[in-house]
């Protein structure tokens, strides 16, 4: 089974959003390679921008013998952050990519890239949004010696932000790595009728995104979830009110196919909004609940509900047998009112 990164559908969405390439890093390698020992690639970058339209930044590294070298990623650790210098909403998508065959000098389209990892950060206020990355891969991820850090984002409407990454990728040469990385990511807006991959103004609605799976053994889920309000300006929907707002993020494996979830897609291949209670009723009796990540923000008395609630995801279950055609369904839900941007950047690892 060939290695799969972000799905072709999601790549098109990302590339459509990231219209401007404003930074291309040099192939500067800062790392260590010791024979017989795992090596570490240190990746450090910081960009300050006020450009809107999702500017994209790409920094390339060559390790081992470049794209001709097969390798295995064993761990990714460090920190990522997004600092706002104004009270305007911003976001940044982080991606770790690799290339096979040849290491391109400038693959602006990313069409030749496969993706190892992605995280998302959002920030609706004047502050710094930070996330610790601390991932260990007991079943190493396939990669080559041509590695790139890609990140895109910034202020959506106006303002200035600084996006920073300080990461260490532990890897070693590998003659054969048949593990597969499957992308489960998605983004859905609540409380407004536009934006994201789909949106709904109804508070009791949700989305169920189906992914048809190849055969293998599911051994890990990893990534992060960032569920955020917007900034309360007229550029977006209103802020939540009341005592709290929260988000539901559930991962299910459906043996034998996607059922009603597969028949509830729009012309772009994204799910239509459905009553959240109906989505859960569509789950068959043999559905396997792999992970649940509920996130809640309690609104302090006398204050607004403006906030980002985010969490790193790392689930290592006992290996779960997956047959070709089985379906992973990711359910997005929200309780409360106001407008929120709910996004999951999670990958699944399958072994043969």
Secondary structure, DSSP 8 states (H G I E B T S, - for coil): -----S-HHHHHHHHHH---EEEEE-----EE--TTS-EEEEEEEEEEE---S--EEEEEEE-TTGGG-EEEEEEEEEEEEEEESSSS-EEEEEEEEEESSS--S--TT-TTEEEEEEEEEEE-SSSEEEEEEEEEEEEEEEEESEEEEEEEEEESSS--EEEEEEEEEEEEE-S----EEEE--EEEEESSSSSSSEEES-TTEEEEEEEE--SEEEEEEEEEEEEEE--SSTTS-----SSEEEEEEEEEEETT--HHHHT-B-TTS-B--EEHHHHHHTS-TT-EEEEE--EEEE--TTS----EEEEEEEE--S-EEE-TT-EEEEEEEEESSS-EEEEEEEEEEEE-
